[in-house]
Amino acid sequence: MKPTIIIEYCPKCKWLLRAAYMAQELLTTFEDDLFGVTLQPSEIAGRYSISIDGNLLFDRKRQERFPEIKELKQLVRDLVSPDKDLGHSDKIVK
């Protein structure tokens, strides 16, 4: 079965638009590789985390920042489709 990504975001922080943008980017890039992307409002203030099938992929508080979209695509690609060419998104993120 194809993996599902969950983007958990803080609605009080107004991060829904950011989460929706990242979901759209992931669905566009991995349309054949993902079951779906779920946007989940968090009950914990300040939360912004991304997981795949229950495994934490990125946590804003741990990394002390939001993920760059190129970085996020690389993390997802490495788990769901390691041979996929991401084109310009494959460049090293500094």
MARSE-316112 format. One record per atom (N, C-alpha, C): residue in one letter; y, x, z. Coordinates in steps of 0.02 Angstrom, whole numbers, padded with zeros to 5 digits, always signed. Each point is the difference from the previous one (the first is absolute). Example, Ala and Ser with C-alpha at 12.3 -4.5 7.8 and 13.67 -1.06 7.14 Angstrom:
<rs>
A-00284+00660+00390;A+00059-00045+00000;A+00060+00045+00000;S+00053-00018-00036;S+00059+00042+00003;S+00055-00039+00037;
</rs>
This chain:
<rs>
M-00060+00042+00000;M+00060-00042+00000;M+00063+00044+00000;K+00050-00022-00034;K+00063+00038-00004;K+00037-00003+00067;P+00036+00053+00017;P+00035+00002+00064;P+00062-00044+00002;T+00019-00019+00061;T+00060-00039+00013;T+00048+00042+00041;I+00062+00001-00021;I+00053+00036+00037;I+00039-00051+00040;I+00015+00018+00062;I+00043-00042+00043;I+00063+00040+00016;I+00057-00030-00015;I+00064+00029+00020;I+00026-00043+00057;E+00001+00029+00059;E+00025-00035+00059;E+00072+00022+00012;Y+00045-00047+00002;Y+00072+00016+00005;Y+00033-00041+00055;C+00057+00025+00024;C+00038-00034+00052;C+00049-00049-00033;P-00010-00066+00010;P+00046-00048-00030;P+00069+00002+00034;K+00003+00018+00063;K+00064+00003+00036;K+00043+00057-00028;C-00032+00052-00027;C+00036+00057-00029;C+00019-00014-00073;K-00021-00058-00026;K+00015-00019-00070;K-00034+00046-00051;W-00063+00018+00013;W-00036+00046-00043;W-00046-00035-00050;L+00005-00066-00006;L-00041-00037-00048;L+00012+00023-00071;L+00063+00010-00020;L+00015+00020-00068;L-00030+00068-00016;R+00003+00047+00047;R-00030+00066-00009;R-00076-00007-00008;A-00031-00041+00042;A-00072-00011-00004;A-00020-00032-00066;A+00039-00048-00023;A-00014-00034-00063;A+00006+00048-00059;Y+00051+00043+00002;Y+00008+00050-00053;Y-00060+00047-00002;M-00022+00024+00058;M-00057+00045+00001;M-00064-00035-00023;A-00008-00063+00018;A-00058-00039-00022;A+00000-00007-00076;Q+00058-00015-00028;Q+00007-00008-00073;Q-00017+00066-00035;E+00024+00055+00026;E-00014+00066-00030;E-00075+00015+00002;L-00032-00014+00057;L-00072+00013+00006;L-00041-00045-00045;L+00018-00064-00003;L-00037-00047-00042;L+00008+00017-00074;T+00059+00023-00020;T+00011+00019-00069;T-00040+00063-00018;T+00001+00048+00044;T-00034+00064-00013;T-00075-00005+00005;F-00024-00040+00047;F-00073-00004+00013;F-00028-00070-00013;E+00025-00033-00053;E-00020-00069-00013;E-00076-00009-00009;D-00034+00051-00025;D-00072-00005-00011;D-00041+00028+00059;D+00034+00031+00048;D-00034+00035+00053;D+00004-00034+00068;L+00044-00049+00008;L+00011-00033+00064;L-00019-00074-00002;F-00026-00024+00056;F-00011-00072+00007;F+00067-00035+00009;G+00044+00033+00039;G+00066-00029+00011;G+00040+00040+00050;V+00062-00021+00009;V+00044+00028+00051;V+00026-00059+00041;T-00007+00005+00065;T+00022-00052+00045;T+00061+00023+00038;L+00051-00042+00003;L+00059+00014+00041;L-00008-00038+00065;Q+00004+00037+00055;Q-00015-00029+00065;Q+00059+00012+00048;P+00036-00053+00019;P+00053+00009+00049;P-00029+00023+00067;S+00031+00050+00029;S-00024+00028+00063;S+00032-00034+00060;E-00037-00005+00053;E+00028-00025+00063;E+00029+00057+00041;I-00010+00061-00023;I+00025+00059+00035;I+00064+00023-00035;A+00055+00003+00037;A+00064+00019-00028;A-00002+00072-00027;G+00028+00009-00059;G+00004+00066-00029;G-00062+00024-00037;R-00050-00042-00004;R-00062+00020-00033;R+00006-00002-00075;Y-00025+00052-00032;Y-00008+00002-00072;Y-00059+00046-00013;S-00057-00031-00015;S-00061+00040-00010;S-00037-00026-00062;I-00038+00045-00029;I-00038-00017-00060;I-00072+00022+00011;S-00046-00046-00010;S-00071+00016+00009;S-00041-00026-00059;I-00057+00032-00009;I-00048-00021-00051;I-00065-00017+00035;D-00021-00062-00007;D-00062-00024+00031;D-00005+00021+00073;G+00055-00007+00036;G+00001+00014+00072;G+00012+00072+00019;N+00003+00045-00048;N+00013+00071+00015;N+00074+00015-00011;L+00032+00024+00052;L+00072+00015-00004;L+00014+00055-00050;L+00045-00015-00046;L+00018+00047-00052;L+00069+00032+00014;F+00045-00041+00026;F+00068+00025+00014;F+00029-00042+00057;D+00034+00033+00047;D+00032-00034+00055;D+00071+00028+00008;R+00050-00042-00006;R+00069+00021+00003;R+00017+00036+00065;K-00024-00024+00055;K+00016+00032+00064;K-00032+00068+00007;R-00062+00007-00022;R-00034+00066+00004;R+00034+00051-00045;Q+00016-00020-00061;Q+00030+00046-00047;Q+00076+00004+00007;E+00028-00045+00041;E+00072-00003+00013;E+00041-00010-00064;R-00028-00039-00046;R+00034-00015-00063;R-00042-00052-00038;F+00030-00026-00053;F-00037-00043-00045;F-00033+00043-00053;P-00055-00024-00030;P-00030+00039-00054;P+00041-00003-00064;E+00001+00055-00036;E+00027-00001-00068;E-00052-00034-00044;I+00022-00036-00050;I-00047-00037-00042;I-00049+00047-00036;K+00023+00058-00022;K-00045+00048-00033;K-00054+00023+00049;E+00021+00014+00061;E-00047+00021+00052;E-00051-00054+00014;L+00023-00062+00006;L-00045-00056+00015;L-00051-00010-00057;K+00023+00005-00061;K-00045-00007-00057;K-00053+00055+00000;Q+00020+00060+00017;Q-00048+00055+00003;Q-00052-00011+00055;L+00022-00024+00059;L-00046-00014+00055;L-00050-00054-00019;V+00025-00053-00032;V-00044-00055-00021;V-00048+00024-00054;R+00026+00035-00050;R-00041+00025-00055;R-00057+00044+00026;D+00016+00044+00048;D-00051+00045+00026;D-00058-00037+00032;L+00012-00061+00024;L-00053-00039+00032;L-00034-00049-00048;V+00037-00031-00045;V-00029-00053-00040;V-00019+00020-00071;S+00033+00052-00027;S-00014+00020-00069;S+00021+00073-00010;P-00038+00047+00030;P+00019+00071+00000;P+00014+00031-00068;D-00030-00026-00053;D+00009+00028-00067;D+00059-00030-00037;K+00034-00048+00029;K+00055-00035-00034;K+00060+00046-00007;D+00028+00001-00060;D+00061+00039-00014;D+00060-00044+00017;L+00043+00024+00043;L+00060-00038+00019;L+00062+00019-00040;G-00009+00040-00050;G+00057+00020-00042;G+00053+00035+00040;H+00062-00024-00005;H+00055+00032+00036;H-00006-00005+00076;S-00040-00047+00025;S-00010-00007+00072;S-00048+00052+00028;D-00030+00040-00044;D-00046+00051+00022;D+00034+00065+00020;K+00065+00004-00009;K+00035+00061+00019;K+00001+00007+00075;I+00004+00061+00023;I-00001+00015+00072;I+00062-00030+00034;V-00013-00036+00056;V+00054-00029+00040;V+00017+00050+00054;K+00064+00017+00006;K+00022+00048+00052;K+00033-00036+00056;
</rs>
